[in-house]
């Protein structure tokens, strides 16, 4: 539909071109008549030239109106297409919502929460087991350390060796 409006614009351009060429021919003939000394024929040619010029302004105005109408129609078409797309989107959302039951969603969330709680209980139980296995009496460890120090004289280590041992202990953890 919008493309059909472009045809009158093309026709107006063709008409304008024909008028401009006729205007130029009339002007050229007027010059020829002036050179030939026929002033009266030259004036007639200039009058004809002005007659060709008169309709040009209304043609320009009509052409501008057609362009304006095309722009407005394209805007309306874009608005209509947008509204149609929104309508289709709403219908799709409604269909999806009908397919999704809120009771099913609540049930799924409750089941997920129960599973998460069970996993947390299992992790807590396992961590208690690990804590129990690594729970040593600090006094007993100190006593054993003193016993070891007394049995074998410990050679003095350099600061570098102490640093290396501390790094290795950290890596072991």
C-alpha positions as CSV (number, residue, x, y, z in Angstrom):
1,X,0.0,0.0,0.0
2,X,2.7,2.4,0.9
3,X,4.7,1.5,-2.1
4,X,1.7,2.5,-4.3
5,X,2.1,6.1,-3.0
6,X,5.6,6.2,-4.4
7,X,4.3,5.9,-8.0
8,X,2.6,9.4,-8.0
9,X,5.9,10.8,-6.7
10,X,7.7,9.2,-9.7
11,X,5.1,10.5,-12.1
12,X,5.4,14.0,-10.6
13,X,9.2,13.8,-11.0
14,X,8.8,12.8,-14.7
15,X,6.3,15.7,-15.2
16,X,8.7,18.1,-13.6
17,X,11.5,16.9,-15.8
18,X,9.4,17.4,-19.0
19,X,8.4,20.9,-17.9
20,X,12.1,21.8,-17.1
21,X,13.2,20.6,-20.5
22,X,10.4,22.5,-22.3
23,X,11.3,25.6,-20.2
24,X,15.0,25.3,-21.3
25,X,13.9,24.8,-25.0
26,X,11.7,28.0,-24.8
27,X,14.6,29.9,-23.3
28,X,17.0,28.7,-26.0
29,X,14.5,29.6,-28.8
30,X,14.1,33.0,-27.2
31,X,17.9,33.5,-27.5
32,X,17.8,32.4,-31.1
33,X,15.0,34.8,-32.0
34,X,16.9,37.7,-30.3
35,X,20.0,36.9,-32.4
36,X,17.8,36.8,-35.5
37,X,16.3,40.2,-34.5
38,X,12.7,38.9,-34.0
39,X,11.9,40.4,-30.6
40,X,8.2,39.6,-30.8
41,X,8.9,35.8,-31.2
42,X,11.4,36.0,-28.4
43,X,8.8,37.5,-26.0
44,X,6.4,34.7,-27.0
45,X,9.0,32.1,-26.1
46,X,9.7,33.8,-22.8
47,X,5.9,33.8,-22.0
48,X,5.8,30.1,-22.9
49,X,8.8,29.6,-20.6
50,X,6.9,31.3,-17.7
51,X,3.9,29.1,-18.4
52,X,6.0,26.0,-18.0
53,X,7.5,27.4,-14.7
54,X,4.1,28.2,-13.1
55,X,2.9,24.6,-12.4
56,X,6.3,23.6,-10.9
57,X,5.6,25.1,-7.5
58,X,2.3,23.3,-7.1
59,X,4.0,20.1,-8.3
60,X,6.6,20.5,-5.6
61,X,3.9,21.1,-3.0
62,X,2.1,18.0,-4.1
63,X,5.2,15.9,-4.0
64,X,6.0,17.1,-0.5
65,X,2.5,16.2,0.6
66,X,2.9,12.7,-0.8
67,X,6.3,12.2,0.9
68,X,4.7,13.5,4.1
69,X,1.9,11.0,3.8
70,X,4.3,8.1,3.1
71,X,6.2,9.0,6.3
72,X,3.0,9.1,8.3
73,X,1.8,5.8,6.9
74,X,5.1,4.1,7.7
75,X,4.8,5.4,11.3
76,X,1.3,4.0,11.6
77,X,2.4,0.7,10.1
78,X,5.3,0.4,12.6
79,X,2.9,1.2,15.4
80,X,0.4,-1.4,14.2
81,X,3.2,-4.0,13.9
82,X,4.4,-3.2,17.4
83,X,0.8,-3.5,18.8
84,X,0.4,-6.8,17.0
85,X,3.7,-8.1,18.4
86,X,2.7,-7.1,21.9
87,X,-0.6,-8.9,21.5
88,X,1.1,-12.1,20.3
89,X,3.5,-11.8,23.3
90,X,0.7,-11.4,25.8
91,X,-1.1,-14.4,24.3
92,X,2.1,-16.5,24.5
93,X,2.6,-15.5,28.2
94,X,-1.0,-16.3,29.0
95,X,-0.6,-19.8,27.4
96,X,2.6,-20.4,29.4
97,X,0.9,-19.3,32.6
98,X,-2.0,-21.6,32.0
99,X,0.5,-24.5,31.5
100,X,2.2,-23.7,34.8
101,X,0.2,-24.5,37.9
102,X,1.1,-22.6,41.0
103,X,0.4,-25.6,43.2
104,X,2.9,-27.6,41.2
105,X,5.5,-24.8,41.6
106,X,4.9,-24.6,45.4
107,X,5.2,-28.4,45.7
108,X,8.5,-28.4,43.7
109,X,9.9,-25.6,46.0
110,X,8.8,-27.6,49.1
111,X,10.5,-30.7,47.8
112,X,13.7,-28.8,46.9
113,X,13.8,-27.3,50.4
114,X,13.4,-30.7,52.0
115,X,16.2,-32.1,49.9
116,X,18.5,-29.2,50.8
117,X,17.7,-29.7,54.5
118,X,18.5,-33.4,54.2
119,X,21.8,-32.7,52.5
120,X,22.7,-30.1,55.2
121,X,21.9,-32.7,57.9
122,X,24.2,-35.2,56.2
123,X,27.0,-32.7,55.9
124,X,26.6,-31.7,59.6
125,X,26.8,-35.4,60.6
126,X,29.9,-35.9,58.5
127,X,31.6,-32.8,59.9
128,X,30.9,-34.0,63.5
129,X,32.5,-37.3,62.6
130,X,35.6,-35.6,61.2
131,X,35.8,-33.3,64.3
132,X,35.6,-36.3,66.6
133,X,38.3,-38.1,64.8
134,X,40.7,-35.1,65.0
135,X,39.8,-34.0,68.5
136,X,43.1,-34.7,70.5
137,X,43.9,-33.7,74.0
138,X,46.3,-30.8,73.9
139,X,47.9,-31.7,77.2
140,X,48.7,-35.2,76.1
141,X,50.3,-33.8,72.9
142,X,52.4,-31.4,74.9
143,X,53.6,-34.2,77.2
144,X,54.5,-36.4,74.3
145,X,56.4,-33.4,72.7
146,X,58.4,-32.8,75.9
147,X,59.2,-36.5,76.1
148,X,60.5,-36.5,72.6
149,X,62.6,-33.4,73.3
150,X,64.1,-35.0,76.4
151,X,65.0,-38.2,74.7
152,X,67.1,-36.9,71.8
153,X,68.8,-33.6,72.0
154,X,67.4,-31.5,69.2
155,X,70.0,-29.7,67.1
156,X,69.5,-26.0,66.7
157,X,68.0,-25.0,63.4
158,X,68.7,-21.9,61.4
159,X,66.0,-19.3,60.7
160,X,65.9,-20.6,57.1
161,X,65.2,-24.2,58.3
162,X,62.5,-23.0,60.7
163,X,60.9,-21.1,57.8
164,X,61.1,-24.1,55.5
165,X,59.5,-26.3,58.2
166,X,56.7,-23.9,58.8
167,X,56.0,-23.7,55.0
168,X,55.9,-27.5,54.8
169,X,53.6,-27.7,57.7
170,X,51.2,-25.2,56.1
171,X,51.3,-27.2,52.9
172,X,50.4,-30.4,54.7
173,X,47.3,-28.8,56.1
